[in-house]
Amino acid sequence: MSAPLEDLVKEWLRLDPNESTRKDVEHLWNTNAVGELERRMRTRIEFGTAGLRGKMEAGWSRMNDLIVIQASQGLCAYVLEHVENAATRGVVVGHDHRHNSERWAQLTAAAFIANNVKVYLHNGLVHTPMVPFSVKALNAACGVMITGAHNPKQDNGYKVYWENAVQIIGPHDVGIAQSIMQHLEPRVHDASRVIESGLCIDCTEEMKRGYFHSLRNLRTKMLSLDGSSVEFVNTSMHGVGDPFTSQAFEIAGFSPYTPVKEQQLPDPEFPTVKFPNPEEKGNDLAIATANAKGASYVLAQDPDADRFSAAENCDGKWVTFTGDQLGTLFAYHVFETYKASSKPIGKLAMVASTVSSKMIEAMAQIEGFHFVDCLTGFKFIGNTALDLVQAGYEVPFGYEEAIGYMFGSDIRDKDGVAATMVFAQLAASLRARDTTVSAHLQELYQRYGYFETSNSYFVCTDPLVIEDIFRKIRSSGDMGSHQGRSYPSSIGGLRIRSVVDLTEGHDYDSTNAPTYQPKLPLSLGHMIQFRASSDSDDSRIVLTIRTSGTEPKIKYYLEGSGSNRQAVHSLLGGVVNDLAEDWMNAAENGLGRP
């Protein structure tokens, strides 16, 4: 928006139906808080493939009543235009426990009801997977989940699922964003009576029963499990997951886990963790509880319970599994289960994001099932799974390294509760064989080769520096010279064997002659993947570097593999050094490191 700040403020005050946020803006204007108003008013929060997510406060760039109403009105108009029988098929709306979540779910419902669209509004707190499950079960036209996911307490979000029960991808994200801008005048101002509408339907308990019934399909049938043989501690990170996870434990035949009491119940203040994210260092309480209880494993879901993490007590030392290690363990478990069913292995397929470990790729090559990688995010993983089903495959598993795991065919999205149940069964079945999850992972390394990841990022707040870094990478060697390209030919003492550049305007895949066009969709930001290997042994690496769409970062995803664990481990350090010093010029460019 290039309008004068006063115009932006006046338009906000004209449209905002919420007295509290309106007074907030009036106060900022009356006290001449120009800097703060510029931050809140100058740019509009962007609707993308993740929907909306941001800080909860007044302003065009924030999450608030007005933004939710406008988003819902635009989404409603777009769905009515593009989805057949949308009004009668209805939409599903759910919410988590964060501040404003319940009201925003009701405002969302009110915007659809105002257009005579049926709304299945979940009553009470639900975990995110309940929305895509319900969209599919009810054959709804779309779904909306109000959740801040694993963001800090001041944030909240608006996640959209299309009629196929998968998060939206292009062109729908762009189409919905355009539709929002055409429906800015609020038609609803109050949602307090929305549940009294004949178009507002509560089928929450029916959907919960259906969801838990679907979890029964994930029960291990190969072994008779002693549900009390392993002690588990579970944390829900002050989120909504505990009642769903405890029910999943009961379905699997386990004795109840020990909850982390301080984090068991929903609390929008998240008092014991700064970042309610199982990937961050927030499991101290869980480990203390596990030590006191003598438990072998700590299980964790993020606050909206769509992601999962686990740690094991290995001879007194707690080891947290990486997202890729869990992905590998789950993939092998799914493979074994599928194989025991006597179905043809050639019809089994699995999906992972392209920045995730290539260990499943190695597993697929040896065991004979089909593996496909796709762009990062479950919007791509879910849609890729559906495409594979259309092609005749069965796709019982998909994952991304950011601790997101998809099981079965009822939800084509990540589900932390399902992942918790599957992991607990895996741990119990291994205990019955007198072994552990960590030891089993080592067995998989012996079978498929050792894989180790080293993922991190560089901080760069100057977009021009980022552009210059990627320009240099694309012009600093002779890899691809026959096709007029100049990518580096080596890193960390390894020879680069292939390059896939998924950046718009630079699209290139050295392995895909004669067109050299990438097989994967292109990325709006920079994204390049290199594969390199040693001339002297079987050590190899996959390195992906990409810009972040939401943060001032250049992220890298590095994985080494080979038969010699120590050689692979040493290799990663050399690659990171070359990446930082030669490719990024980190010191010269003033790049930050975590």
ZIMO-V948367 format. One record per run of one state. SS is the DSSP state (2 for helix, 1 for strand, 0 for the rest). FROM is the first residue (numbers start at 1). LEN is the number of residues. If there is no record, write none. Layout:
# ZIMO-V948367
ss=(SS SS)
from=(FROM FROM)
len=(LEN LEN)
This chain:
# ZIMO-V948367
ss=(0 2 0 2 0 2 0 1 0 1 0 1 0 2 0 2 0 1 0 2 0 1 0 2 0 1 0 1 0 1 0 2 0 2 0 1 0 2 0 1 0 2 0 1 0 2 0 2 0 1 0 1 0 1 0 2 0 2 1 0 2 0 1 0 2 0 1 0 1 0 2 0 2 0 1 0 2 0 1 0 1 0 2 0 1 0 1 0 1 0 1 0 1 0 1 0 1 0 1 0 1 0 2 0 1 0)
from=(1 5 16 19 31 34 42 48 49 51 57 63 64 65 83 86 90 91 96 101 114 119 122 129 139 142 147 155 162 167 168 172 182 194 197 200 202 204 217 232 236 242 253 258 260 261 265 284 294 297 302 308 315 317 321 323 341 345 348 354 359 368 370 375 378 391 394 401 404 408 416 433 437 449 450 460 463 474 475 476 479 480 481 484 486 488 490 492 494 502 503 504 508 510 523 524 527 534 540 548 553 563 565 584 592 594)
len=(4 11 3 12 3 8 6 1 2 6 6 1 1 18 3 4 1 5 5 13 5 3 7 10 3 5 8 7 5 1 4 10 12 3 3 2 2 13 15 4 6 11 5 2 1 4 19 10 3 5 6 7 2 4 2 18 4 3 6 5 9 2 5 3 13 3 7 3 4 8 17 4 12 1 10 3 11 1 1 3 1 1 3 2 2 2 2 2 8 1 1 4 2 13 1 3 7 6 8 5 10 2 19 8 2 1)
